[in-house]
Amino acid sequence: MREQWILCPCCKSKTRIKVQENTVLEYFPLFCPKCKQETLIAVKQFNVSVIREPDA
């Protein structure tokens, strides 16, 4: 099994989350300890996509 660290979509630094190639995440709140941003992401086969929801 391969593993990779998830990178922050804002500052591209390494976060504290490590995923394997079979990991599937949807609407995951990713927190970056460097830039202090929290972002909703979706992960499938190492493809990280940012989920942008309209402001309420």
PDB file of N, CA, C and O in Angstrom, chain B, residues numbered from 101:
ATOM      1  N   MET B 101       0.825  -1.187   0.000  1.00  0.00           N
ATOM      2  CA  MET B 101       0.000   0.000   0.000  1.00  0.00           C
ATOM      3  C   MET B 101       0.868   1.249   0.000  1.00  0.00           C
ATOM      4  O   MET B 101       1.779   1.391   0.816  1.00  0.00           O
ATOM      5  N   ARG B 102       0.574   2.141  -0.918  1.00  0.00           N
ATOM      6  CA  ARG B 102       1.270   3.433  -0.930  1.00  0.00           C
ATOM      7  C   ARG B 102       0.542   4.389   0.000  1.00  0.00           C
ATOM      8  O   ARG B 102      -0.673   4.301   0.176  1.00  0.00           O
ATOM      9  N   GLU B 103       1.294   5.294   0.588  1.00  0.00           N
ATOM     10  CA  GLU B 103       0.727   6.322   1.455  1.00  0.00           C
ATOM     11  C   GLU B 103       1.281   7.671   1.056  1.00  0.00           C
ATOM     12  O   GLU B 103       2.418   7.778   0.596  1.00  0.00           O
ATOM     13  N   GLN B 104       0.464   8.713   1.235  1.00  0.00           N
ATOM     14  CA  GLN B 104       0.895  10.078   0.949  1.00  0.00           C
ATOM     15  C   GLN B 104       0.310  11.008   1.995  1.00  0.00           C
ATOM     16  O   GLN B 104      -0.768  10.756   2.533  1.00  0.00           O
ATOM     17  N   TRP B 105       1.032  12.090   2.282  1.00  0.00           N
ATOM     18  CA  TRP B 105       0.512  13.139   3.135  1.00  0.00           C
ATOM     19  C   TRP B 105      -0.402  14.022   2.293  1.00  0.00           C
ATOM     20  O   TRP B 105      -0.124  14.261   1.118  1.00  0.00           O
ATOM     21  N   ILE B 106      -1.485  14.504   2.884  1.00  0.00           N
ATOM     22  CA  ILE B 106      -2.350  15.454   2.196  1.00  0.00           C
ATOM     23  C   ILE B 106      -1.726  16.837   2.345  1.00  0.00           C
ATOM     24  O   ILE B 106      -1.342  17.240   3.443  1.00  0.00           O
ATOM     25  N   LEU B 107      -1.630  17.557   1.235  1.00  0.00           N
ATOM     26  CA  LEU B 107      -1.084  18.905   1.250  1.00  0.00           C
ATOM     27  C   LEU B 107      -2.218  19.915   1.351  1.00  0.00           C
ATOM     28  O   LEU B 107      -3.309  19.705   0.823  1.00  0.00           O
ATOM     29  N   CYS B 108      -1.936  21.011   2.038  1.00  0.00           N
ATOM     30  CA  CYS B 108      -2.920  22.077   2.188  1.00  0.00           C
ATOM     31  C   CYS B 108      -3.182  22.712   0.823  1.00  0.00           C
ATOM     32  O   CYS B 108      -2.229  23.060   0.125  1.00  0.00           O
ATOM     33  N   PRO B 109      -4.448  22.873   0.419  1.00  0.00           N
ATOM     34  CA  PRO B 109      -4.738  23.495  -0.872  1.00  0.00           C
ATOM     35  C   PRO B 109      -4.419  24.987  -0.910  1.00  0.00           C
ATOM     36  O   PRO B 109      -4.277  25.556  -1.992  1.00  0.00           O
ATOM     37  N   CYS B 110      -4.304  25.624   0.244  1.00  0.00           N
ATOM     38  CA  CYS B 110      -4.018  27.062   0.293  1.00  0.00           C
ATOM     39  C   CYS B 110      -2.521  27.358   0.217  1.00  0.00           C
ATOM     40  O   CYS B 110      -2.073  28.111  -0.647  1.00  0.00           O
ATOM     41  N   CYS B 111      -1.744  26.754   1.137  1.00  0.00           N
ATOM     42  CA  CYS B 111      -0.322  27.093   1.216  1.00  0.00           C
ATOM     43  C   CYS B 111       0.599  25.967   0.737  1.00  0.00           C
ATOM     44  O   CYS B 111       1.817  26.143   0.717  1.00  0.00           O
ATOM     45  N   LYS B 112       0.048  24.829   0.356  1.00  0.00           N
ATOM     46  CA  LYS B 112       0.789  23.681  -0.175  1.00  0.00           C
ATOM     47  C   LYS B 112       1.763  23.053   0.819  1.00  0.00           C
ATOM     48  O   LYS B 112       2.703  22.373   0.408  1.00  0.00           O
ATOM     49  N   SER B 113       1.556  23.268   2.124  1.00  0.00           N
ATOM     50  CA  SER B 113       2.406  22.625   3.119  1.00  0.00           C
ATOM     51  C   SER B 113       1.779  21.307   3.564  1.00  0.00           C
ATOM     52  O   SER B 113       0.594  21.068   3.333  1.00  0.00           O
ATOM     53  N   LYS B 114       2.566  20.465   4.193  1.00  0.00           N
ATOM     54  CA  LYS B 114       2.126  19.147   4.620  1.00  0.00           C
ATOM     55  C   LYS B 114       1.230  19.275   5.857  1.00  0.00           C
ATOM     56  O   LYS B 114       1.555  20.012   6.788  1.00  0.00           O
ATOM     57  N   THR B 115       0.108  18.559   5.863  1.00  0.00           N
ATOM     58  CA  THR B 115      -0.791  18.554   7.013  1.00  0.00           C
ATOM     59  C   THR B 115      -0.522  17.307   7.841  1.00  0.00           C
ATOM     60  O   THR B 115       0.425  16.569   7.570  1.00  0.00           O
ATOM     61  N   ARG B 116      -1.342  17.075   8.835  1.00  0.00           N
ATOM     62  CA  ARG B 116      -1.149  15.926   9.729  1.00  0.00           C
ATOM     63  C   ARG B 116      -1.907  14.689   9.277  1.00  0.00           C
ATOM     64  O   ARG B 116      -1.952  13.698  10.006  1.00  0.00           O
ATOM     65  N   ILE B 117      -2.495  14.724   8.109  1.00  0.00           N
ATOM     66  CA  ILE B 117      -3.325  13.623   7.609  1.00  0.00           C
ATOM     67  C   ILE B 117      -2.570  12.849   6.537  1.00  0.00           C
ATOM     68  O   ILE B 117      -2.073  13.426   5.570  1.00  0.00           O
ATOM     69  N   LYS B 118      -2.491  11.533   6.723  1.00  0.00           N
ATOM     70  CA  LYS B 118      -1.862  10.655   5.745  1.00  0.00           C
ATOM     71  C   LYS B 118      -2.929   9.705   5.211  1.00  0.00           C
ATOM     72  O   LYS B 118      -3.697   9.141   5.990  1.00  0.00           O
ATOM     73  N   VAL B 119      -2.985   9.521   3.895  1.00  0.00           N
ATOM     74  CA  VAL B 119      -3.989   8.644   3.288  1.00  0.00           C
ATOM     75  C   VAL B 119      -3.305   7.556   2.464  1.00  0.00           C
ATOM     76  O   VAL B 119      -2.191   7.726   1.969  1.00  0.00           O
ATOM     77  N   GLN B 120      -4.006   6.441   2.336  1.00  0.00           N
ATOM     78  CA  GLN B 120      -3.552   5.357   1.474  1.00  0.00           C
ATOM     79  C   GLN B 120      -4.266   5.464   0.142  1.00  0.00           C
ATOM     80  O   GLN B 120      -5.184   6.268  -0.019  1.00  0.00           O
ATOM     81  N   GLU B 121      -3.833   4.637  -0.826  1.00  0.00           N
ATOM     82  CA  GLU B 121      -4.409   4.757  -2.165  1.00  0.00           C
ATOM     83  C   GLU B 121      -5.866   4.316  -2.241  1.00  0.00           C
ATOM     84  O   GLU B 121      -6.563   4.685  -3.186  1.00  0.00           O
ATOM     85  N   ASN B 122      -6.346   3.538  -1.275  1.00  0.00           N
ATOM     86  CA  ASN B 122      -7.745   3.101  -1.298  1.00  0.00           C
ATOM     87  C   ASN B 122      -8.633   3.950  -0.386  1.00  0.00           C
ATOM     88  O   ASN B 122      -9.789   3.591  -0.163  1.00  0.00           O
ATOM     89  N   THR B 123      -8.126   5.062   0.145  1.00  0.00           N
ATOM     90  CA  THR B 123      -8.886   5.931   1.033  1.00  0.00           C
ATOM     91  C   THR B 123      -9.849   6.812   0.233  1.00  0.00           C
ATOM     92  O   THR B 123      -9.479   7.386  -0.791  1.00  0.00           O
ATOM     93  N   VAL B 124     -11.081   6.907   0.718  1.00  0.00           N
ATOM     94  CA  VAL B 124     -12.088   7.771   0.106  1.00  0.00           C
ATOM     95  C   VAL B 124     -12.631   8.689   1.198  1.00  0.00           C
ATOM     96  O   VAL B 124     -13.161   8.219   2.204  1.00  0.00           O
ATOM     97  N   LEU B 125     -12.499   9.995   0.995  1.00  0.00           N
ATOM     98  CA  LEU B 125     -13.025  10.991   1.930  1.00  0.00           C
ATOM     99  C   LEU B 125     -13.962  11.912   1.181  1.00  0.00           C
ATOM    100  O   LEU B 125     -13.671  12.315   0.054  1.00  0.00           O
ATOM    101  N   GLU B 126     -15.084  12.250   1.794  1.00  0.00           N
ATOM    102  CA  GLU B 126     -16.025  13.215   1.230  1.00  0.00           C
ATOM    103  C   GLU B 126     -16.394  14.206   2.315  1.00  0.00           C
ATOM    104  O   GLU B 126     -16.696  13.815   3.443  1.00  0.00           O
ATOM    105  N   TYR B 127     -16.371  15.485   1.981  1.00  0.00           N
ATOM    106  CA  TYR B 127     -16.702  16.559   2.912  1.00  0.00           C
ATOM    107  C   TYR B 127     -15.851  16.451   4.182  1.00  0.00           C
ATOM    108  O   TYR B 127     -16.374  16.499   5.295  1.00  0.00           O
ATOM    109  N   PHE B 128     -14.545  16.306   4.001  1.00  0.00           N
ATOM    110  CA  PHE B 128     -13.620  16.187   5.120  1.00  0.00           C
ATOM    111  C   PHE B 128     -13.060  17.566   5.475  1.00  0.00           C
ATOM    112  O   PHE B 128     -12.499  18.236   4.608  1.00  0.00           O
ATOM    113  N   PRO B 129     -13.199  18.002   6.729  1.00  0.00           N
ATOM    114  CA  PRO B 129     -12.662  19.306   7.129  1.00  0.00           C
ATOM    115  C   PRO B 129     -11.155  19.205   7.401  1.00  0.00           C
ATOM    116  O   PRO B 129     -10.743  18.729   8.458  1.00  0.00           O
ATOM    117  N   LEU B 130     -10.357  19.645   6.463  1.00  0.00           N
ATOM    118  CA  LEU B 130      -8.901  19.575   6.580  1.00  0.00           C
ATOM    119  C   LEU B 130      -8.384  20.857   7.215  1.00  0.00           C
ATOM    120  O   LEU B 130      -8.635  21.953   6.713  1.00  0.00           O
ATOM    121  N   PHE B 131      -7.655  20.713   8.330  1.00  0.00           N
ATOM    122  CA  PHE B 131      -7.075  21.870   9.015  1.00  0.00           C
ATOM    123  C   PHE B 131      -5.582  21.898   8.760  1.00  0.00           C
ATOM    124  O   PHE B 131      -4.903  20.880   8.893  1.00  0.00           O
ATOM    125  N   CYS B 132      -5.066  23.067   8.391  1.00  0.00           N
ATOM    126  CA  CYS B 132      -3.636  23.237   8.158  1.00  0.00           C
ATOM    127  C   CYS B 132      -3.026  23.913   9.384  1.00  0.00           C
ATOM    128  O   CYS B 132      -3.456  25.003   9.762  1.00  0.00           O
ATOM    129  N   PRO B 133      -2.021  23.276  10.016  1.00  0.00           N
ATOM    130  CA  PRO B 133      -1.403  23.882  11.194  1.00  0.00           C
ATOM    131  C   PRO B 133      -0.512  25.077  10.863  1.00  0.00           C
ATOM    132  O   PRO B 133      -0.189  25.876  11.742  1.00  0.00           O
ATOM    133  N   LYS B 134      -0.119  25.198   9.608  1.00  0.00           N
ATOM    134  CA  LYS B 134       0.769  26.309   9.242  1.00  0.00           C
ATOM    135  C   LYS B 134      -0.012  27.603   8.972  1.00  0.00           C
ATOM    136  O   LYS B 134       0.289  28.645   9.554  1.00  0.00           O
ATOM    137  N   CYS B 135      -1.011  27.532   8.093  1.00  0.00           N
ATOM    138  CA  CYS B 135      -1.755  28.748   7.736  1.00  0.00           C
ATOM    139  C   CYS B 135      -3.053  28.899   8.528  1.00  0.00           C
ATOM    140  O   CYS B 135      -3.752  29.899   8.371  1.00  0.00           O
ATOM    141  N   LYS B 136      -3.386  27.922   9.375  1.00  0.00           N
ATOM    142  CA  LYS B 136      -4.561  27.968  10.262  1.00  0.00           C
ATOM    143  C   LYS B 136      -5.878  28.061   9.493  1.00  0.00           C
ATOM    144  O   LYS B 136      -6.851  28.624   9.994  1.00  0.00           O
ATOM    145  N   GLN B 137      -5.910  27.519   8.292  1.00  0.00           N
ATOM    146  CA  GLN B 137      -7.122  27.511   7.474  1.00  0.00           C
ATOM    147  C   GLN B 137      -7.788  26.142   7.574  1.00  0.00           C
ATOM    148  O   GLN B 137      -7.107  25.122   7.684  1.00  0.00           O
ATOM    149  N   GLU B 138      -9.108  26.123   7.537  1.00  0.00           N
ATOM    150  CA  GLU B 138      -9.852  24.874   7.471  1.00  0.00           C
ATOM    151  C   GLU B 138     -10.595  24.842   6.138  1.00  0.00           C
ATOM    152  O   GLU B 138     -11.299  25.788   5.784  1.00  0.00           O
ATOM    153  N   THR B 139     -10.431  23.741   5.405  1.00  0.00           N
ATOM    154  CA  THR B 139     -10.981  23.626   4.062  1.00  0.00           C
ATOM    155  C   THR B 139     -11.720  22.304   3.930  1.00  0.00           C
ATOM    156  O   THR B 139     -11.237  21.276   4.405  1.00  0.00           O
ATOM    157  N   LEU B 140     -12.875  22.316   3.296  1.00  0.00           N
ATOM    158  CA  LEU B 140     -13.588  21.075   3.002  1.00  0.00           C
ATOM    159  C   LEU B 140     -12.983  20.456   1.748  1.00  0.00           C
ATOM    160  O   LEU B 140     -12.858  21.115   0.716  1.00  0.00           O
ATOM    161  N   ILE B 141     -12.607  19.171   1.849  1.00  0.00           N
ATOM    162  CA  ILE B 141     -11.997  18.497   0.707  1.00  0.00           C
ATOM    163  C   ILE B 141     -12.680  17.155   0.459  1.00  0.00           C
ATOM    164  O   ILE B 141     -13.408  16.637   1.306  1.00  0.00           O
ATOM    165  N   ALA B 142     -12.424  16.619  -0.711  1.00  0.00           N
ATOM    166  CA  ALA B 142     -12.816  15.261  -1.074  1.00  0.00           C
ATOM    167  C   ALA B 142     -11.575  14.573  -1.634  1.00  0.00           C
ATOM    168  O   ALA B 142     -10.847  15.157  -2.437  1.00  0.00           O
ATOM    169  N   VAL B 143     -11.335  13.337  -1.213  1.00  0.00           N
ATOM    170  CA  VAL B 143     -10.153  12.593  -1.657  1.00  0.00           C
ATOM    171  C   VAL B 143     -10.596  11.243  -2.197  1.00  0.00           C
ATOM    172  O   VAL B 143     -11.379  10.533  -1.564  1.00  0.00           O
ATOM    173  N   LYS B 144     -10.085  10.897  -3.375  1.00  0.00           N
ATOM    174  CA  LYS B 144     -10.323   9.579  -3.958  1.00  0.00           C
ATOM    175  C   LYS B 144      -9.114   9.227  -4.808  1.00  0.00           C
ATOM    176  O   LYS B 144      -8.799   9.942  -5.759  1.00  0.00           O
ATOM    177  N   GLN B 145      -8.439   8.148  -4.482  1.00  0.00           N
ATOM    178  CA  GLN B 145      -7.229   7.682  -5.174  1.00  0.00           C
ATOM    179  C   GLN B 145      -6.188   8.795  -5.300  1.00  0.00           C
ATOM    180  O   GLN B 145      -5.694   9.063  -6.395  1.00  0.00           O
ATOM    181  N   PHE B 146      -5.855   9.442  -4.181  1.00  0.00           N
ATOM    182  CA  PHE B 146      -4.858  10.518  -4.076  1.00  0.00           C
ATOM    183  C   PHE B 146      -5.248  11.788  -4.810  1.00  0.00           C
ATOM    184  O   PHE B 146      -4.443  12.717  -4.864  1.00  0.00           O
ATOM    185  N   ASN B 147      -6.452  11.874  -5.381  1.00  0.00           N
ATOM    186  CA  ASN B 147      -6.912  13.101  -6.029  1.00  0.00           C
ATOM    187  C   ASN B 147      -7.665  13.940  -5.001  1.00  0.00           C
ATOM    188  O   ASN B 147      -8.735  13.548  -4.534  1.00  0.00           O
ATOM    189  N   VAL B 148      -7.106  15.087  -4.655  1.00  0.00           N
ATOM    190  CA  VAL B 148      -7.707  15.969  -3.665  1.00  0.00           C
ATOM    191  C   VAL B 148      -8.431  17.093  -4.398  1.00  0.00           C
ATOM    192  O   VAL B 148      -7.842  17.782  -5.230  1.00  0.00           O
ATOM    193  N   SER B 149      -9.710  17.272  -4.084  1.00  0.00           N
ATOM    194  CA  SER B 149     -10.471  18.365  -4.676  1.00  0.00           C
ATOM    195  C   SER B 149     -11.109  19.183  -3.557  1.00  0.00           C
ATOM    196  O   SER B 149     -11.604  18.634  -2.573  1.00  0.00           O
ATOM    197  N   VAL B 150     -11.090  20.496  -3.725  1.00  0.00           N
ATOM    198  CA  VAL B 150     -11.653  21.415  -2.735  1.00  0.00           C
ATOM    199  C   VAL B 150     -13.141  21.563  -3.004  1.00  0.00           C
ATOM    200  O   VAL B 150     -13.559  21.774  -4.142  1.00  0.00           O
ATOM    201  N   ILE B 151     -13.940  21.449  -1.940  1.00  0.00           N
ATOM    202  CA  ILE B 151     -15.390  21.595  -2.056  1.00  0.00           C
ATOM    203  C   ILE B 151     -15.740  23.022  -1.675  1.00  0.00           C
ATOM    204  O   ILE B 151     -15.506  23.449  -0.545  1.00  0.00           O
ATOM    205  N   ARG B 152     -16.293  23.743  -2.610  1.00  0.00           N
ATOM    206  CA  ARG B 152     -16.691  25.128  -2.370  1.00  0.00           C
ATOM    207  C   ARG B 152     -18.211  25.174  -2.283  1.00  0.00           C
ATOM    208  O   ARG B 152     -18.913  24.890  -3.254  1.00  0.00           O
ATOM    209  N   GLU B 153     -18.710  25.539  -1.093  1.00  0.00           N
ATOM    210  CA  GLU B 153     -20.148  25.643  -0.907  1.00  0.00           C
ATOM    211  C   GLU B 153     -20.545  27.100  -0.896  1.00  0.00           C
ATOM    212  O   GLU B 153     -19.785  27.937  -0.409  1.00  0.00           O
ATOM    213  N   PRO B 154     -21.706  27.426  -1.414  1.00  0.00           N
ATOM    214  CA  PRO B 154     -22.147  28.830  -1.407  1.00  0.00           C
ATOM    215  C   PRO B 154     -22.391  29.316   0.017  1.00  0.00           C
ATOM    216  O   PRO B 154     -22.818  28.549   0.881  1.00  0.00           O
ATOM    217  N   ASP B 155     -22.119  30.585   0.249  1.00  0.00           N
ATOM    218  CA  ASP B 155     -22.354  31.159   1.558  1.00  0.00           C
ATOM    219  C   ASP B 155     -23.852  31.247   1.823  1.00  0.00           C
ATOM    220  O   ASP B 155     -24.638  31.598   0.943  1.00  0.00           O
ATOM    221  N   ALA B 156     -24.221  30.927   3.038  1.00  0.00           N
ATOM    222  CA  ALA B 156     -25.654  30.930   3.394  1.00  0.00           C
ATOM    223  C   ALA B 156     -26.114  32.312   3.793  1.00  0.00           C
ATOM    224  O   ALA B 156     -27.285  32.502   4.122  1.00  0.00           O
TER     225      ALA B 156
END
